[in-house]
Amino acid sequence: MVIHFDPKHCLPSSYELPDSDDTPVDNEIQNWIPNLLLMMLALAWSERTDWFFGVDMGIYYDPDQPAVVPDGFLSLGVDRYVGEEGRLSYVFWEEDNIPPILALEVVSKTYGGEYKRKKALYADLGIRYYAVYQPNRRSRRQRQPLEVYRLENGSYQQLEGEPFWLPEVGVALGRDRDRYMGYEREWLYWYDEAGNRLPTPEDSIQQERERAEQERERANQQQAIAQQAQERAEKLAAQLRALGIDPDEGE
């Protein structure tokens, strides 16, 4: 009798692990920043099923260690959809040990080790890109508003030139000022290689509104043309009748 032993069967599943660290965010903006990035990818990659973007979700890399919880992270080469309930957390041994390719930390009022402890841990996990964003302008005295690092030979090297191009991902990450969820402020956005910002949900809604308005204008123009043609026909018919000619003869 041959016994096949799979060590993964002895590891806890995502259903047995906490799905976050229960650390509250400073405010709703801190949660909306990564959610906007998720929504943009959902539009840009609507036909793809080989990616996952987690927001405030625990990443388990060692069954003997607590989860690390970035504000946002992106993984490629994994299933976009996992069951009807979706992922409860991101568990390495359930994802073929594929680490996220990008981790994002939005710096809160209380420093959470974004520039040291988490940075070192993400490097150890093999996360290719690490982004740190300072949403509060008053906290930008000694740091850049957005810092993006690339893992090189086991350590992170800071990139230059915003928006920061991520070739393995096929998008760039950068900042811009616009309106989202009713707030006019600076947000993080995805860009293409030429530096053009990818559409947001609000962009798509506005484009649809403009398209609908153009369709209404076109329909109104066609109706006006038809009305003018009808008026010209009626005027000509009246002129013919005045000359004793019945325009309806021969129909």
NUPA-214909 format. One record per residue (C-alpha): residue in three letters; x, y, z; residue number from 0. Coordinates in steps of 0.25 Angstrom, whole numbers, always signed. Each point is the difference from the previous one (the first is absolute). Layout:
@res = ALA, c1 = X, c2 = Y, c3 = Z, n = NUM
...
This chain:
@res = MET, c1 = +0, c2 = +0, c3 = +0, n = 0
@res = VAL, c1 = +6, c2 = +13, c3 = -4, n = 1
@res = ILE, c1 = -4, c2 = +13, c3 = +8, n = 2
@res = HIS, c1 = +1, c2 = +13, c3 = -7, n = 3
@res = PHE, c1 = +2, c2 = +11, c3 = +10, n = 4
@res = ASP, c1 = -3, c2 = +15, c3 = -4, n = 5
@res = PRO, c1 = +5, c2 = +9, c3 = +10, n = 6
@res = LYS, c1 = -9, c2 = +11, c3 = -5, n = 7
@res = HIS, c1 = -12, c2 = -9, c3 = +6, n = 8
@res = CYS, c1 = +6, c2 = +3, c3 = +14, n = 9
@res = LEU, c1 = +0, c2 = +15, c3 = -2, n = 10
@res = PRO, c1 = -12, c2 = +9, c3 = +5, n = 11
@res = SER, c1 = -9, c2 = +5, c3 = -12, n = 12
@res = SER, c1 = -5, c2 = +14, c3 = -2, n = 13
@res = TYR, c1 = -13, c2 = -4, c3 = +7, n = 14
@res = GLU, c1 = +7, c2 = -3, c3 = +13, n = 15
@res = LEU, c1 = +9, c2 = +13, c3 = -1, n = 16
@res = PRO, c1 = -4, c2 = +14, c3 = +4, n = 17
@res = ASP, c1 = -3, c2 = +8, c3 = -12, n = 18
@res = SER, c1 = +6, c2 = +13, c3 = +5, n = 19
@res = ASP, c1 = +8, c2 = +6, c3 = +12, n = 20
@res = ASP, c1 = -12, c2 = +8, c3 = +4, n = 21
@res = THR, c1 = +8, c2 = +13, c3 = +0, n = 22
@res = PRO, c1 = -10, c2 = +11, c3 = -3, n = 23
@res = VAL, c1 = +4, c2 = +10, c3 = -11, n = 24
@res = ASP, c1 = +1, c2 = +15, c3 = +3, n = 25
@res = ASN, c1 = -11, c2 = +4, c3 = -9, n = 26
@res = GLU, c1 = -8, c2 = -4, c3 = -12, n = 27
@res = ILE, c1 = +10, c2 = +6, c3 = -10, n = 28
@res = GLN, c1 = +11, c2 = -10, c3 = +5, n = 29
@res = ASN, c1 = -9, c2 = -11, c3 = -5, n = 30
@res = TRP, c1 = -5, c2 = +6, c3 = -13, n = 31
@res = ILE, c1 = +14, c2 = +2, c3 = -5, n = 32
@res = PRO, c1 = +3, c2 = -15, c3 = -2, n = 33
@res = ASN, c1 = -15, c2 = -2, c3 = -4, n = 34
@res = LEU, c1 = +1, c2 = +10, c3 = -11, n = 35
@res = LEU, c1 = +13, c2 = -8, c3 = -6, n = 36
@res = LEU, c1 = -8, c2 = -12, c3 = +1, n = 37
@res = MET, c1 = -12, c2 = +6, c3 = -8, n = 38
@res = MET, c1 = +9, c2 = +5, c3 = -11, n = 39
@res = LEU, c1 = +6, c2 = -14, c3 = -2, n = 40
@res = ALA, c1 = -13, c2 = -6, c3 = +0, n = 41
@res = LEU, c1 = -4, c2 = +9, c3 = -12, n = 42
@res = ALA, c1 = +14, c2 = -1, c3 = -7, n = 43
@res = TRP, c1 = +1, c2 = -15, c3 = +2, n = 44
@res = SER, c1 = -15, c2 = -4, c3 = -1, n = 45
@res = GLU, c1 = +4, c2 = -12, c3 = -9, n = 46
@res = ARG, c1 = +11, c2 = -5, c3 = +8, n = 47
@res = THR, c1 = -1, c2 = -11, c3 = +11, n = 48
@res = ASP, c1 = +14, c2 = -1, c3 = +4, n = 49
@res = TRP, c1 = +1, c2 = +11, c3 = +11, n = 50
@res = PHE, c1 = -5, c2 = +4, c3 = +13, n = 51
@res = PHE, c1 = +1, c2 = +13, c3 = +8, n = 52
@res = GLY, c1 = -3, c2 = -1, c3 = +15, n = 53
@res = VAL, c1 = -4, c2 = +12, c3 = +9, n = 54
@res = ASP, c1 = +3, c2 = +0, c3 = +14, n = 55
@res = MET, c1 = +2, c2 = -16, c3 = +0, n = 56
@res = GLY, c1 = +9, c2 = -8, c3 = +8, n = 57
@res = ILE, c1 = +11, c2 = -7, c3 = -8, n = 58
@res = TYR, c1 = +5, c2 = -13, c3 = +7, n = 59
@res = TYR, c1 = +14, c2 = -4, c3 = -4, n = 60
@res = ASP, c1 = +3, c2 = -9, c3 = +12, n = 61
@res = PRO, c1 = -9, c2 = -9, c3 = +8, n = 62
@res = ASP, c1 = +7, c2 = +4, c3 = +13, n = 63
@res = GLN, c1 = +0, c2 = +15, c3 = -3, n = 64
@res = PRO, c1 = -12, c2 = +10, c3 = +1, n = 65
@res = ALA, c1 = -5, c2 = +6, c3 = -13, n = 66
@res = VAL, c1 = +6, c2 = +13, c3 = -6, n = 67
@res = VAL, c1 = -11, c2 = +9, c3 = -5, n = 68
@res = PRO, c1 = +4, c2 = +10, c3 = -11, n = 69
@res = ASP, c1 = -10, c2 = +11, c3 = -3, n = 70
@res = GLY, c1 = +0, c2 = -6, c3 = -14, n = 71
@res = PHE, c1 = +7, c2 = -11, c3 = -8, n = 72
@res = LEU, c1 = +0, c2 = -6, c3 = -14, n = 73
@res = SER, c1 = +3, c2 = -14, c3 = -4, n = 74
@res = LEU, c1 = +2, c2 = -5, c3 = -14, n = 75
@res = GLY, c1 = -1, c2 = -15, c3 = -5, n = 76
@res = VAL, c1 = -11, c2 = -3, c3 = +10, n = 77
@res = ASP, c1 = -15, c2 = -2, c3 = -2, n = 78
@res = ARG, c1 = -8, c2 = +12, c3 = +0, n = 79
@res = TYR, c1 = -12, c2 = -7, c3 = +6, n = 80
@res = VAL, c1 = +0, c2 = -10, c3 = +11, n = 81
@res = GLY, c1 = -14, c2 = -5, c3 = +3, n = 82
@res = GLU, c1 = -12, c2 = +8, c3 = +2, n = 83
@res = GLU, c1 = +5, c2 = +6, c3 = +13, n = 84
@res = GLY, c1 = +13, c2 = +4, c3 = -5, n = 85
@res = ARG, c1 = +13, c2 = +0, c3 = +8, n = 86
@res = LEU, c1 = +0, c2 = +2, c3 = +15, n = 87
@res = SER, c1 = +15, c2 = +2, c3 = +0, n = 88
@res = TYR, c1 = +12, c2 = -2, c3 = -9, n = 89
@res = VAL, c1 = +7, c2 = -13, c3 = +4, n = 90
@res = PHE, c1 = +13, c2 = -3, c3 = -6, n = 91
@res = TRP, c1 = -2, c2 = -15, c3 = +0, n = 92
@res = GLU, c1 = -14, c2 = +1, c3 = -6, n = 93
@res = GLU, c1 = +6, c2 = +9, c3 = -12, n = 94
@res = ASP, c1 = +11, c2 = -10, c3 = -4, n = 95
@res = ASN, c1 = +9, c2 = +9, c3 = +8, n = 96
@res = ILE, c1 = -1, c2 = +12, c3 = -9, n = 97
@res = PRO, c1 = +3, c2 = +13, c3 = +7, n = 98
@res = PRO, c1 = -7, c2 = +13, c3 = -4, n = 99
@res = ILE, c1 = +8, c2 = +7, c3 = -10, n = 100
@res = LEU, c1 = -4, c2 = +14, c3 = +6, n = 101
@res = ALA, c1 = -3, c2 = +4, c3 = +15, n = 102
@res = LEU, c1 = -5, c2 = +14, c3 = +3, n = 103
@res = GLU, c1 = +0, c2 = +7, c3 = +13, n = 104
@res = VAL, c1 = -8, c2 = +12, c3 = +3, n = 105
@res = VAL, c1 = +7, c2 = +7, c3 = +12, n = 106
@res = SER, c1 = -9, c2 = +3, c3 = +11, n = 107
@res = LYS, c1 = +0, c2 = +10, c3 = +11, n = 108
@res = THR, c1 = +7, c2 = -10, c3 = +9, n = 109
@res = TYR, c1 = +13, c2 = -5, c3 = -6, n = 110
@res = GLY, c1 = -1, c2 = -15, c3 = -3, n = 111
@res = GLY, c1 = +14, c2 = -4, c3 = -5, n = 112
@res = GLU, c1 = -3, c2 = +3, c3 = -14, n = 113
@res = TYR, c1 = +14, c2 = +5, c3 = -3, n = 114
@res = LYS, c1 = +8, c2 = -11, c3 = +8, n = 115
@res = ARG, c1 = -7, c2 = -12, c3 = +6, n = 116
@res = LYS, c1 = -10, c2 = -2, c3 = -11, n = 117
@res = LYS, c1 = +9, c2 = +3, c3 = -11, n = 118
@res = ALA, c1 = +10, c2 = -10, c3 = +5, n = 119
@res = LEU, c1 = -11, c2 = -11, c3 = +1, n = 120
@res = TYR, c1 = -5, c2 = +3, c3 = -14, n = 121
@res = ALA, c1 = +14, c2 = -2, c3 = -5, n = 122
@res = ASP, c1 = +1, c2 = -13, c3 = +7, n = 123
@res = LEU, c1 = -13, c2 = -5, c3 = -6, n = 124
@res = GLY, c1 = +5, c2 = +3, c3 = -14, n = 125
@res = ILE, c1 = -10, c2 = +11, c3 = -3, n = 126
@res = ARG, c1 = +6, c2 = +7, c3 = -12, n = 127
@res = TYR, c1 = -5, c2 = +14, c3 = +2, n = 128
@res = TYR, c1 = -3, c2 = +7, c3 = +13, n = 129
@res = ALA, c1 = -8, c2 = +14, c3 = -1, n = 130
@res = VAL, c1 = -1, c2 = +9, c3 = +12, n = 131
@res = TYR, c1 = -10, c2 = +12, c3 = -1, n = 132
@res = GLN, c1 = -1, c2 = +12, c3 = +9, n = 133
@res = PRO, c1 = -15, c2 = +5, c3 = -1, n = 134
@res = ASN, c1 = +2, c2 = +11, c3 = +10, n = 135
@res = ARG, c1 = +7, c2 = +12, c3 = -6, n = 136
@res = ARG, c1 = +5, c2 = +4, c3 = +14, n = 137
@res = SER, c1 = +8, c2 = -13, c3 = +2, n = 138
@res = ARG, c1 = +8, c2 = +2, c3 = -13, n = 139
@res = ARG, c1 = +11, c2 = +8, c3 = +6, n = 140
@res = GLN, c1 = +11, c2 = -11, c3 = -1, n = 141
@res = ARG, c1 = -6, c2 = -10, c3 = -9, n = 142
@res = GLN, c1 = -5, c2 = +0, c3 = -15, n = 143
@res = PRO, c1 = -15, c2 = +0, c3 = -1, n = 144
@res = LEU, c1 = +1, c2 = -13, c3 = -7, n = 145
@res = GLU, c1 = +12, c2 = -9, c3 = +0, n = 146
@res = VAL, c1 = +1, c2 = -13, c3 = -8, n = 147
@res = TYR, c1 = +11, c2 = -10, c3 = +2, n = 148
@res = ARG, c1 = +4, c2 = -12, c3 = -9, n = 149
@res = LEU, c1 = +6, c2 = -13, c3 = +6, n = 150
@res = GLU, c1 = +15, c2 = -1, c3 = -5, n = 151
@res = ASN, c1 = +9, c2 = -11, c3 = +5, n = 152
@res = GLY, c1 = -8, c2 = -2, c3 = +13, n = 153
@res = SER, c1 = -2, c2 = +15, c3 = +3, n = 154
@res = TYR, c1 = -9, c2 = +11, c3 = -4, n = 155
@res = GLN, c1 = +6, c2 = +11, c3 = -9, n = 156
@res = GLN, c1 = -9, c2 = +13, c3 = -1, n = 157
@res = LEU, c1 = -5, c2 = +3, c3 = -14, n = 158
@res = GLU, c1 = +1, c2 = +14, c3 = -7, n = 159
@res = GLY, c1 = -10, c2 = +7, c3 = -9, n = 160
@res = GLU, c1 = -15, c2 = +0, c3 = +3, n = 161
@res = PRO, c1 = -9, c2 = -6, c3 = -4, n = 162
@res = PHE, c1 = +9, c2 = -12, c3 = +3, n = 163
@res = TRP, c1 = +0, c2 = -10, c3 = -11, n = 164
@res = LEU, c1 = -2, c2 = -15, c3 = +4, n = 165
@res = PRO, c1 = +4, c2 = -8, c3 = -12, n = 166
@res = GLU, c1 = -4, c2 = -14, c3 = +6, n = 167
@res = VAL, c1 = -14, c2 = +6, c3 = +3, n = 168
@res = GLY, c1 = -1, c2 = +8, c3 = -13, n = 169
@res = VAL, c1 = -5, c2 = +12, c3 = +7, n = 170
@res = ALA, c1 = +6, c2 = +12, c3 = +7, n = 171
@res = LEU, c1 = -4, c2 = +6, c3 = +14, n = 172
@res = GLY, c1 = -1, c2 = +15, c3 = +3, n = 173
@res = ARG, c1 = -8, c2 = +11, c3 = +6, n = 174
@res = ASP, c1 = -10, c2 = +10, c3 = -6, n = 175
@res = ARG, c1 = -10, c2 = +10, c3 = +6, n = 176
@res = ASP, c1 = -15, c2 = -3, c3 = -4, n = 177
@res = ARG, c1 = -13, c2 = -4, c3 = +6, n = 178
@res = TYR, c1 = -4, c2 = -14, c3 = +5, n = 179
@res = MET, c1 = -11, c2 = -3, c3 = +10, n = 180
@res = GLY, c1 = -3, c2 = +14, c3 = +1, n = 181
@res = TYR, c1 = +13, c2 = +5, c3 = +5, n = 182
@res = GLU, c1 = +9, c2 = +9, c3 = -8, n = 183
@res = ARG, c1 = +14, c2 = -4, c3 = +4, n = 184
@res = GLU, c1 = +13, c2 = -7, c3 = -4, n = 185
@res = TRP, c1 = -2, c2 = -15, c3 = -3, n = 186
@res = LEU, c1 = +8, c2 = -11, c3 = -5, n = 187
@res = TYR, c1 = -2, c2 = -5, c3 = -15, n = 188
@res = TRP, c1 = +5, c2 = -10, c3 = -10, n = 189
@res = TYR, c1 = +6, c2 = +5, c3 = -13, n = 190
@res = ASP, c1 = +4, c2 = -6, c3 = -13, n = 191
@res = GLU, c1 = +14, c2 = +0, c3 = -5, n = 192
@res = ALA, c1 = -2, c2 = +13, c3 = -7, n = 193
@res = GLY, c1 = -4, c2 = +7, c3 = +13, n = 194
@res = ASN, c1 = -15, c2 = +0, c3 = -3, n = 195
@res = ARG, c1 = -9, c2 = -2, c3 = +12, n = 196
@res = LEU, c1 = -8, c2 = -13, c3 = -1, n = 197
@res = PRO, c1 = -16, c2 = +3, c3 = +1, n = 198
@res = THR, c1 = -6, c2 = +0, c3 = +14, n = 199
@res = PRO, c1 = -14, c2 = -4, c3 = +2, n = 200
@res = GLU, c1 = -4, c2 = +14, c3 = +0, n = 201
@res = ASP, c1 = +7, c2 = +2, c3 = -13, n = 202
@res = SER, c1 = -8, c2 = -11, c3 = -6, n = 203
@res = ILE, c1 = -13, c2 = +5, c3 = +6, n = 204
@res = GLN, c1 = +3, c2 = +14, c3 = -6, n = 205
@res = GLN, c1 = +4, c2 = -6, c3 = -13, n = 206
@res = GLU, c1 = -13, c2 = -8, c3 = -1, n = 207
@res = ARG, c1 = -8, c2 = +13, c3 = +4, n = 208
@res = GLU, c1 = +7, c2 = +8, c3 = -12, n = 209
@res = ARG, c1 = -3, c2 = -12, c3 = -9, n = 210
@res = ALA, c1 = -14, c2 = +0, c3 = +4, n = 211
@res = GLU, c1 = -1, c2 = +15, c3 = -2, n = 212
@res = GLN, c1 = +7, c2 = -1, c3 = -14, n = 213
@res = GLU, c1 = -11, c2 = -10, c3 = -4, n = 214
@res = ARG, c1 = -11, c2 = +9, c3 = +5, n = 215
@res = GLU, c1 = +6, c2 = +12, c3 = -8, n = 216
@res = ARG, c1 = +1, c2 = -9, c3 = -12, n = 217
@res = ALA, c1 = -14, c2 = -5, c3 = +1, n = 218
@res = ASN, c1 = -5, c2 = +15, c3 = +2, n = 219
@res = GLN, c1 = +8, c2 = +4, c3 = -12, n = 220
@res = GLN, c1 = -6, c2 = -11, c3 = -8, n = 221
@res = GLN, c1 = -14, c2 = +3, c3 = +5, n = 222
@res = ALA, c1 = +2, c2 = +15, c3 = -4, n = 223
@res = ILE, c1 = +5, c2 = -4, c3 = -14, n = 224
@res = ALA, c1 = -13, c2 = -9, c3 = -2, n = 225
@res = GLN, c1 = -9, c2 = +11, c3 = +5, n = 226
@res = GLN, c1 = +7, c2 = +10, c3 = -9, n = 227
@res = ALA, c1 = -2, c2 = -9, c3 = -12, n = 228
@res = GLN, c1 = -15, c2 = -2, c3 = +4, n = 229
@res = GLU, c1 = -2, c2 = +15, c3 = +1, n = 230
@res = ARG, c1 = +7, c2 = +2, c3 = -14, n = 231
@res = ALA, c1 = -9, c2 = -11, c3 = -6, n = 232
@res = GLU, c1 = -13, c2 = +6, c3 = +6, n = 233
@res = LYS, c1 = +4, c2 = +14, c3 = -5, n = 234
@res = LEU, c1 = +3, c2 = -6, c3 = -14, n = 235
@res = ALA, c1 = -14, c2 = -7, c3 = +0, n = 236
@res = ALA, c1 = -7, c2 = +12, c3 = +4, n = 237
@res = GLN, c1 = +7, c2 = +8, c3 = -12, n = 238
@res = LEU, c1 = -4, c2 = -11, c3 = -10, n = 239
@res = ARG, c1 = -15, c2 = +1, c3 = +5, n = 240
@res = ALA, c1 = +1, c2 = +15, c3 = -2, n = 241
@res = LEU, c1 = +3, c2 = -3, c3 = -14, n = 242
@res = GLY, c1 = -11, c2 = -9, c3 = -2, n = 243
@res = ILE, c1 = +9, c2 = -13, c3 = +1, n = 244
@res = ASP, c1 = -4, c2 = -11, c3 = +9, n = 245
@res = PRO, c1 = +13, c2 = -5, c3 = +6, n = 246
@res = ASP, c1 = -7, c2 = -13, c3 = +4, n = 247
@res = GLU, c1 = -4, c2 = -4, c3 = -14, n = 248
@res = GLY, c1 = +7, c2 = -13, c3 = -5, n = 249
@res = GLU, c1 = +3, c2 = -5, c3 = +14, n = 250
